[in-house]
Amino acid sequence: MTDPALSDPHLTETLIDSEQIFDGKLLHVRRDRVRLPSGGEAVREYIQHPGAVVVIPVLPNGALLFERQFRYPVGRVFLELPAGKIDPGEDIRLTAERELHEETGYQAGRWRHLGVMHPCIGYADERIEIFLAEELHAVASGQRLDEEEFLELVELSLADALAAVRDGRITDAKTITALFWAEKALTAGW
């Protein structure tokens, strides 16, 4: 892949200096001073995130497996696909396998990496890798939720999931993006 700074110098900002202003368990916040394409300077504050995966689990009956989970920053329960952060040095496929097992109690016989999304490009460097998981089978040990994790599993057909996006029951960006990919991968041969 070509370095964007080389292919688009008229749009690219370059780093002058950088400081870490918050170092949390999951997120790190930086404040950078940058040189603008015009020659001027600006300040950019942004969140560094380790990256994540989202899994589209397709059950043997064709339904997709979702989770209902309370999300503290927004203060409500969301309907979303299984997902989780990538541990340092972890292969993204292994992250997807781990998250599917831990959150749903399933393993998949067939995996397909569909793409990547960047959910908050204005203030974060987070990327979310999108996986399709098929040929699911329950694991004898079941779910392995973290001590602080509480969720319910929900089955929806692809059509019902897309309807839930249209009527506002699903508003989570990673889930909406993954469902776009799922629709194409499962019905249009992408």
N, C-alpha and C positions, 0 to 999 in steps of 0.2 A: 504494500500500500504506500502511496506517495505521501510524504510529509505535507500536511495542508499548508504550512508556512511557505513551502517552496512553490506550491501550485497556486496559492491565493494570497500573495504578499500584500495586495491592496485591501485585504480584509483581516489580516492576521495581526493579533496583538502579541507583543513579546514581553516576557517577564523582566522586570528591573530588580525587584526584591520581594521577599515573601516572609510572612510571619504566621506562626500558628497562634490563634487566639482562643481556641478551646480544644482540649484533647479528652474526648469521652470514651466510653466503653465501645460504642458502635461508630459514632460519628466524630469527625475532626473538622474544625472550622479554620479556614485560612483567610488571611487578608493579603492580597498581592497588589503591588504597584506595577502597572504595565505601561508600555509604550504603545500608543495607538498608531494605526497606519498613517495618520496625518502628521505624526511626530509629537503630538501632545501626550500627556500622561493621564491616567485614570486609576481608580482603586476598584478592585474586584474582590468581593467577599463570597466565599463558596464553601460548600460542605464536601468533604472527601468521604466516600463510602466504599466499602470493600467489594461491592457488587453482589448480585443476587441471581437466583434462578426462579422461574415460574414453570410449573408443570401442568400440562393438560392431560389428566388421567382419563383414558377411555375404558370404561368398564366392559366386560364381555357382552352385556345387553345393549351396548352402544351409547349408553348415557355417559355424561361427563361427571366427574366427582369434584364437588366444591366443598368449601368450608365456610361456616359462619363463625366469625370471630370478632370480639370487641377490640376496637382500635382506639387506644387512649388519646392520641393527639386530636382526633376528630370527635371523640366522645360518643361513639355509637358502634353497633354491630354491623359488619360488612359481610357481604357474600362475595367470596373470592376463590381463586384457584390456589392450590398448595404452592408455597414459595418459601424461600429462605436465603440467608446470606451465605456467600462463598467464604469458607475459612481460608486463612492465608496459605497459599501454595496448593490449594485443593483444586483438582480437575473439575471443571464445571459439570461434566456428566455425573461424576461421583457425588457432587453436591445435590444434583437433581434426584439421584437414586436415594440418597440419605434423607432428603426432605420428604419425598413421597412415602418412604417407609415410616419415618418418625410421625408424620402428621396424619397419615391415612391408614397405616397398617397393610399397605399393598406394596408389591414389587411388580415390575413390568418385564415382559419377555422381549419387547421390542421398543427401542428408543429412537427418536429422531430429533436432531437439533434443527429448529425452524428458523431462528434468527435472534436478533438482539434489539432491545429498545433502550432508550435513554429517557427516563420519565420526567426529569426536572432540569433540563439543560441550562436554564437561566441561573440556577444557584447550587447545582450539585453535579458531581462527576459520576454518579451512580449509573451502572449499566445492569440490565436484567436480561439474562439469557433465557430463551424460550424453548422448552422441550415438549414434544408429544410423546406420551407414554401409553403403549398399547399392550394387549395380551396380559392384562392385570390378573394377579392372583393374590389372595390374602396370605399374609405371613402368619405363621402359627403364634408368634410372640405378640402380634397385633401392633397397635400404635405405641410409640415411645415418645410421648409428649414431654417437653421440658417442664420442670417443676412449676414454672410461671406461665404455662401455656394452657389455655382452655378453648376448645373449639368443638363444633358439631359438624358432622359430615352430611352433605346433601347431594342427591343425584338429580341432575337436570339433563334433558335432551339438549342437543345443540340448538334446536329451534327455540326451546324454552329459555335457554341461556341468552340467546340473542334478543328475545322478547324482553328479558329482564334488563338488558342494556337499554333498549328503546324506552321502557317505561320507568327507568330510574332506579330499579332495585339493585342493579350492579353499576357502581360508579368508579370502582377501583381501576386506575389506569393500566396496571399490568394485566389485569384480568380482561379488560376490554381489548387491549392489544393482542393478547394471546388468543382470544376468541376470534379475532379477525384472521389470525393465522390458522386456527383450528378449522374455521369454515372453509378456507381455501385448501388446506391440506386434506381434509376429510371429504370434501364434495367436489372440488375443482381440480384435483390432481396436482397441486403444487408440490 
